[in-house]
Amino acid sequence: MGRIFEVRKSKMFARYDRMAKQFTRIGKEIAIAVKAGGAEPDTNPALRRVMQNAKSINMPKDRIEGAIKNALGKDTTSFEQVLYEGYAPHGVAILVETATDNTTRTVANVRSHFNKGGGSLGNSGSVGFLFNHVGVFKLKNEGQNPEDLELELIDAGLEDLGEDSEGNIVIHTAYADFGNMQKALEERNMEPMSAELEWLPLNTVEVTEEQSDDVFKLIERLEQDDDVQRVFHNMA
């Protein structure tokens, strides 16, 4: 009985850690969006996007509003978005999105994570060409006709339309068309569950189960860093 309790407690703390990390990531994205375009969602598409994503992870409304208010403060920390590139063990390419107020600290920490995880931090452009930077919109499936939806959104930059494992509609656009798609969905009163810019691999690397464990250990190290927002890889 004691062991079962410990396992459950461990899983509970892991969920809280993931939630705390997500809230921190969204908080930084809100700060960046407000600094760049102001605190009014109606006139700041980037802020509207982040607020939608905050709702999708059940971030409390008062915490969202608090993050916006804090971003308006004169003494608020300014975050810089920096992308780091490198290789995990077994030739797996890694992209690390960060939001930092101290790039010297962040690059040192990211390099340390790569080294301790059996990988290597590369220069800008060293692995980015192995990925495609795309917009990914997730919509609740409410019985929409896929063909009709494709015709409606093709002029807004729709590149691909499919479903995820939970049956939600997933829309892909080119990076440059992200804003056009966001506007098109808003005009049709179609509020996305989430709207993200993601790095999708052009090709994937096959690894064994044991090798994938090595890669995931490095990814976990990176994701635990306070400055790291998201990590992308090209492992199959």
C-alpha positions, 0 to 999 in steps of 0.5 A: 500500500505504501509503495502505491501511495509513493507512486501516486504521489510521484505522478502527482508531483510530476503533473504539478511540475509540468503544469508549473513549467507550462504556466511559466512558459506562457507567462514569459510569452505573455510578457514578450507579446505585451512588450511588443504589441501592447496589453489589448488583445483586440489589437495584439494578435500575438497576445490573443494567441498566447491567451488562447494557449493559456486557456488550453492548459487551464491557466487561471484567468486571474493569473493570465490577467496578472501576467499582462499587468506585470508586463506593463510594469516599468521594472518588468524583466524583458525576455529575449527569444533565442533558438539554440541548435545541436545534436543529441546522442545517436545523431538526433537533431535538437532545437531549443527555444528559450526566453531569457533575460541573460543570454550569457547564462542561458547559453552556458546552461544549454551547452552544459546540458548538451555536454552532460547528456552526451550531445553537443551544442552547435552554431546557429543554422547547424541543424535548423535546415532539418526542420520546417517552421510552421504554424499549427492550429488545433480546433475542436472537432464539431462535425465540420466537413473537412473538404468545406473547411479546406476550401474556406481556409486555402486562401489563408495559407492552409497547407495541411488539414488532419486530426490528432489522436484525440480527434481534434482538427489540426491545421498546418500553415507556413510560418509566414501565413500564421497571422493570415490563418489566425485572422481567417479563423477569427473572422469565422468565429472559430476559436482554436484550442491552441495556436503554436509555431512549431518546428517539424522535422523534414526527415526523422532519424530511426533509433533503438529503444535504448538509444531513444532513452539517451535522447529523452534524458537530454531532452528532459534535462533541457526542459527542466531549465528555467530559460527553456520554453520548448524542445524539438527533435527529429527522432522517429 
